């Protein structure tokens, strides 16, 4: 699994990272047996730092629905 950083913005005590998490589903994932399929989905992470430079809070927004569709667990969307 890898995270390809696309954008990073820092202001005050916050850092926002936007990127794509990708990898191959080669092991058990939340009860789903390995499918050996590739996945790629956008993630947004907001990190809050204290005065010592340590992370005190982490909020993640992930596109898990896309990953589940790529694994064949959920049907794809059709308009």
Secondary structure, DSSP 8 states (H G I E B T S, - for coil): -EEEEEEEEEETTEEEEEEEEEEE--S-BTTB-----EEEEEEEEEEEE-TTS-EEEEEEEE-HHHHHHHTTSS-----
